[in-house]
Amino acid sequence: SKPLEFVSLEMALIRSEDEAANVKKADEILAKLNSAKSSEISDILAEATDDVGRKPIGGKLEPFCTNCNSNPLEDIIEATKKAPKGEFIKYDKDPRMIYVLRITDTEKVNAKRVAKYYTSV
C-alpha cells in the first residue's frame, strides 16, 4: 500500500586478505573519487573495483529496493544515507572487503509501476 523505495549506488569493492593494503587502497580511492569531476568517476570506479561484474559498467549497481523485504545491504545503505548527498564513503565492517560507495539516486515507486521503473532505469 505504500511506495517502494529504491536507491541507485555506485561503488568500488576492495577485496583481498591483506587488510592493511585494502585500507590504504580504499582511502586513496575515496580521496580520488571525492575530488574527481563527475565525468571521471565511472572510469575511477571501473579501474579500482575488484568486482569484475561492475568494471564494465563503472561501478554502478542496479536500483535496490530498501523496503521491499529483508535488506542484505541494510548496514551499507544506512551508512551511505548519512553521507552528504553525492559524497562517497568507505564502509569497512571487515577490512578484507571494503566498499567505497555513494547513493546516486533515491526514488519512491508505486508497486504496480516497478516493471516500468526498472525498464526506464
N, C-alpha and C positions, 0 to 999 in steps of 0.2 A: 504493500500500500504506500510505502514511502520510496522516494527515488534511491537508486543505487549510486554510490559514489565511486568513481573511477579516478585513479591517478596514473599519469604517464611519467615514467622515470628515464633518466639517462644515467649510466653507471659504468665504472670500470671495476673489475674484480681482480684483486691482487691475491694470488694463491700460491703458496709453497710451504714447505716445512721450516724454512728459515725465517723465523718470526721477526728478527731484527731487520733483515733485508726487506721484508714485507712492509714494516712500519716506515722505514726510510723511503721506500718507493712510493707508498701511499701518500706520505707527507709531501713529497716532491710533486706528485701528480695533482694533489689537492691545490697546492700553491699555483701550479701552472694553469689549472682549469679556472680558478677564481680570478686570475688576472688576464685570461685569454679573451680575445674578441669572439663574438658569437659564431662567426664563420670558421673559427679554428677548433671549436670544441669537439665536433664529431671526429675529426682527424686525431686529436689527442686521445680521446676515449678509445678509438679503434686501435691505435698503436699501443696503448697502455694496458688494456684489459687482457686477463688470462682466460677469459670466457670466449672460446673460439666461435661460439654461436652469435656473439654480439659484435665481433670485429667488423664483419661486412656491413653492419647497419649502425656503426658509430656509437655503440653502447646503448642504443635505445631498447627499452622493454615495451612490450605491448601493454596497452592500458590494463590496469589491475584493479579489480573490484575490492574495495576496502571494507565493505559492509554486507557482502553477499552471504558468506558462510564464515567458517573459521579462516583466519587470515595467516598463512605461514610467514608472511613478510611483515607482520604487525609491528614488531620491535623496530625493524629497519625503517618502515614508513613513518611511524610515530616520531622517531628521531629526526627524520628528514623534514617532517612537517614543522618542526620547531626552528628550523633554519630560516634566515631571511629569504624572501622569495628570490629564486634564481641562483642561490648560492649553493655550491657543492659542500658536502660534509663528508667526514670519514667515520664509518661505522665499523668498529673492530671488537666485537664481543669475543672473538677468538682470533689472535694475531696470525694464525695460519691461513685465514681467509678474511681479507679486509675489503669492504665496499667503499668506493668513493662515488657518491651519487647526489643527484638532486631531483626534485619534482619539477617537471616542466609544465604540467597542466593538471588541474583538478576539475572534474565535471560531474554534475549530478544528472543521471539519465533515468527516465521512466523505464521500468522493466519491460514494457511492451516495445520499446524502441532500441533495445540492446543490439539486436542484429544490425539495424541501420547504423547505429553508432559505431560498431566495430568496422563495418564496411566503409564508413566515411573516414575513420581514422587510418 
